[in-house]
Amino acid sequence: MSIRHGLLALLERGPRYGSQLRTEFESRTGSTWPLNVGQVYTTLSRLERDGMVAQGGEDAAGHALYAITDSGRAELRTWFEKPVDRTSPARDELAIKLAMAVGAPGVDIRDVIQSQRRHTVKAMQDYTRLKAQALVAVESGGARERDDVAWLLVLEQLIFQTEAEARWLDHCESRLIRLSATATATAADTGSGTATTATTATRAGGTTGGGTAEAPTATAAPTGADAAPTETAPPEAASPVAGAR
């Protein structure tokens, strides 16, 4: 969140003092990102150091007023024209929490997801209720209409954000279920394959029992006219290997 640019935007409407800037900032954003006076004055001091604001006297109550400079206006114009950078996203605590919960001992990541989903849905309902109130304020057209419109836009962004978060949590849960099913199926296939291999090895030669098939020993046949004919047993008549007994 760019507090410095938010303060510059408010100062472009005219000189303001610190607590006045804080009140107007929170009014414009519906106190979604509350500020403290110390934070405001620290930011004003830095803006003054950078030549973007300058102190311009006091009001009737003795409050020191700050006014935007030409450099401040140029900086503000650049901020409005330049897209918000998404190539280096801000750290998201929920994404980090789920990433760390994967495989963490004693943590059921589905419980983490369910707990967050309940909170997210509750927040979305609260934002929707506030949006209805903001719409009534905008349609009534009061003196604070500009602030009401700004607050309405902030609320709608929060609603879209929580809706996206709820969908992402649903996706995470579905992804974990699919991965769990795949892992279970792979483990079952591996166990079945190991059992089949062991059974085949036993049937093929008794390697699990230590037996070894012995090849028949060749015997020299007599030669010459007196040699008796030798009979060869058909393949199916061969004796079973020793390891299969």
C-alpha positions, 0 to 999 in steps of 0.5 A: 500500500502506497501511503505516500501517494495516498497522502499526495492525492489528498494534498492535491485537493488543498493544504492539510494537517496530519490528523486531518490527512489520516481522517480523510484517508480512512474515510476514503478507504473505509478504514480498511487500512487504518493509519496512526498519526505518527505514521502520517507525520513520518511519511510527510517528513519524508515527502518534505525531504524529497521536495514533494510537499512543503509546510505552508503555515498554520490553520486557525487552530494552530495546526501545521499545514502541508501543501503539495509541490510541483514535484509532488504533483509530477510524482502523483501523475506518474503513480496514477499512470503507471500500472501496479507492478505484479511481477514481485507480488507481496507475500501472502500469509495464507499461501505461505501457510499452506505451502509449509503445511504440506508434509508438516508432521502432525498437521492435517492440511485439509483442516487448515483449508477448512478453517480458512474457508469458514473465515473467508466466507464469513469475511465475504458476507461481511463485505457484501453487507457493507457494500449494500450500506455503501450503495444506499449512501451513494444513491442518497447522494449526500455531501460525502458522496465522493468518499462513499463511491471510493469506499464502494470500490474498495469494498467490491475489490475486497469481495472479488478478492475473497471470492477468488480466495474461496475458489483457490481453497476449493482448488487446493482441496481438490488437488490434494485429494487427486494427489492422495488418490494417485499416490495410493494407486501407485503404492498398490500397483508397486506392491502388486508388481513385487508380489507377482515378480516373487511368485514368477521367480519361485515358479521359474526356478525356486530362486527364493528357496535356494534351489538350482536347476541341474542340466542333464549330463551328456553320456558318450554314445558307442560308435561304429556298426555295433552302436545301439540307437539312442532314443531322445525324450520329447520335451514334454517328458523332461523331468521338472527342475529340482527347485520346483519339487 
